[in-house]
């Protein structure tokens, strides 16, 4: 199979690859093996997936499921090429996630795939945007969200609606204060979860429940807010503003700034002469 995996991000118990396949109907499929528990979001192309759980035709928006050490085969009988964001998890890491999902009991998959479910669409879209922007820090949250949503869908469980307790709100408030103080620093999800004295997946759900966005999204918006203030109030270079507010490079900063503000940092700075 003419596929090329490119590692985008990795952490303790998980990793994500951008996998580009150039195979066509003229290429003979061969047996491969999942090295870890696999959840792969198809972002382009159509192909046939056969595994020990069954077979399915996968298209953009669908999610491929694979069990650790299980064999599988992909083929392109009617099309050429595809691209996937392939997330891999150790059983220990995945077990921690499903322990917080109502109805989830198994760390192995019984089916080969999930269709483009409404709950999966925004996660896959966010993962594609992170890949395009080079926002590799976002993949830790996306890995947790994807695994939890897939587990919930397989368990047939509905996400429970509940009001955060005062204790939950207090925990999240402490994290918000830390982000405000240290937004220019690299803040790992594990560190923020530790601040809230809870597991990463539970913290991610709790933060989203209380704040309305994920910790990474909140961190990015906090950095962008500070950057916008500095662009308007100083003559610092765009590069200096980007680095001082926590972005590793100016291209990543520009991508985020355009996505949220609707214009480049330089264009935003020029507005200051037209305001007031």
N, C-alpha and C positions, 0 to 999 in steps of 0.2 A: 504494500500500500504506500503510495507516494504522499505520505503525510509528514509534516514538520512541526514538532511541538516547540514552542518558545515560552520559557518560564517567565511569567509576569510578576508573581509575588508568592511568598511562602511564609509560613509561621510554624509554630509548634503544633503538629498534628494535621496541617492542611497545606495545600499549595494550589496554584491555578496556572494552567498553560493556555496559551493561544495556539490552537492546532489548526494548521492550514493543510488541506488535502487537495491534490491536483489529479487524483485518479479519475478515470473515465470508464465507459463500458468495455473498452479494449483491455483494461487491466484486470487480471485475475485476482480475486480476493484471497487472502490467506489468514490463517488463524493467529490471533493475538491474545494477550492476557492482560487483564486489569491488574496493575501492581498494587492498587489500593481501592477503597470504596470510591466509586466515580459517579459524579453528577455533572453531565456535560450539556451546556446550553447551546443549541444550534443557532448560529447567527446568520448563516447564508448557505445556500445549496441544499440539495435533497439527496438522501442516500438510504440504503437498506441496512438495518442493523439486526444481526442475529446473535443471540446469547443464550446462556443456559436458562434464562427466564422466558425466552420466546423470541419473536421477531417483530419488527415494525418498520414502517417507512417514516423517516424523520425529515422534517422541513423546519425552516426558521421559526423560532418560538417554542419548539418542542424541546424536551429534556431527555437525554439518554441516561439510563441508569445501569450501573455495573457493579457487581460484587467483587471484593478482593480475591485475587487469584483465580477468578473465573475466566474462561475463554470466551472470545467473541470474534465476530467477523463483520466487516463493513464492505458494501459493494455499491457500484453506481451503474445499475443496469440501464437506466433511462436518462442519466444526466452526468455531468462532469464537475468534479470539485465540490468542496464544502469547507466551512470554517466553523469551529466551535470554541467556546470557552470551557475548558475542561477542569473542573474542580475535583481534587482528590483529598480524601480524609482517612486518617487512621481509625480503626474501630474504636479505640479508646476515646478519641476526640469526638467522633460522631455519637457515641453513647452518651456523652455529657449533654449533647444538644437534644437528643430525643427524650432524655429524662425530664425535660421541661415542656414537652409537647403532649397535650392531652390525647390519650388513646394510642400513642406510639409505643410499640413494644419490642420491635426487632431492629437490629443494626444491619440487616441484609434486605435486599430488594426482591420482591416476588414477581415483579413485572419489568419488562425491558425499557419502558419509557413512560413519560407523562405528556399529554398534549399541551398546547399553549393555553394553560389555564389563566383566568383573570388574575389570580394571585401571583402568578409567576412573571407575567408580562412586565410589570414595572421593575422587577429585580433584574431580569435579563437586559432590559433597556438601560438600566443604570450601569450594569457591567460593561455593556458595549460602549457607553459614554466614557467610562473610566479607562477602558482600553484605548479609545481614540485620543483622550486627553493625556494619557500617560500618568493618570492618577492612581498609581499602584497601591497607595496607602488605603484606598477605598475598598480594596478586595477582601480585607479581613472581615469587615462588616458584611459585605456581599456574600462571602462564603457561609457565614453563620445564617444570614437571612435565607439564602437559597436552601441550605440543608434543613432548616426548620420548617420552611414552607413546603418542601417536598415531603418531609415526614408527616406533616399535618394533613397534606392531601392524600397520602397513602393510607393514613389512619382514618380518613373520613371525618376528621374532627374539625369543628368550627372553632375559630379563635374566640376565646371567651371575652366578653365585654365586662370590664369591671373598672371601678373608679380607683385610682391609685390611693393608697392609704397615706396618712400624714407622715408615717415613717418612710415610705417610698419617696414621697416628695422631698423630704429632708435629705435623703441619700442623694437624690438627683441634684438638689440645690448645691450640695457640697461639691459635686463634680462640676457644675456650671461655674462656680466660683474659681475652681482650679483652672478650668479652660480659659476663663477671663484673665487670670493672672499669668498663665503660661502658654497662651495661644501661639507664641512664636517658637515654642519648643516642640519637638516630636513627642506626641502624647499617644502612647499605645493603648489599644482597647483594653488589654489585660490590666494595665496600670489604672485606668479609669474604673474598671470593674472592681479592682481591689480597693479603690477609694470608697466605692459603694458597698463593699463587703458582700459581694454576690458573684455568681458565675458570669462569664462573658455573655453567654446567650441570654440569660435572664436579665442582665443589665441592659443589653441592647433593646430588648422588648420593653423594659421598664422606662428607659430613657425616651424611646419613641412614644410611649403612652403619655408621659408627662409633658414632653417638650414639643412633640409633633414632628420632629425630624430625628435622624440618627446622630450619634455623637460625632461622627466624621463630618456629616453635613453641617452640623452646628459649628464645629471647629473651623471648617472652611469659610463659613459665612462670618464668623468672628474675625478671622484673619482678613477677609475681604473688606469688612467694615473698617478695620484699622487702616488698611492700605488706602481705602478711599479717602479717609480723613487726612492721611499724610500726603496723598497726591494733591489734595485741595489746599493744604496748609503749609506746604514746604516746596523747596526747589530740588529735593532729592531726586536722583535718577530713578527711573522705573526699576532698573535692576536692583538698586539699593533698597528701595521700598519692598520689592519682592522678597529679597533675602532677609531683611530685618523683620518682616511680618511672618516668617516661617515657611516660605516656599523655597524649594531646593533650587529651582531655576526659573528664568524669566518666561520660558515658553509655557510651562505649567501654570504659572501665575496668569499669563495672558489668556489662556484657555478658560480658566475658572472665572476670571474677571469678565470676559465677554459673555460667558454663559449666564452669569447672574446679573450683570449690569447692562448688558445689551450693547456694549461698545468696548473699545480697547482702553487700557489705562491711559495712553497718551491722549486719546479723544476725550476721555473723562476729565483729565487735567485741564484741557483747553477750555472746558465749560466754566471754570472758575472765574475767568475774565468776563463771562457773560451773565453772571449771577449777581444780584444785589445792585 
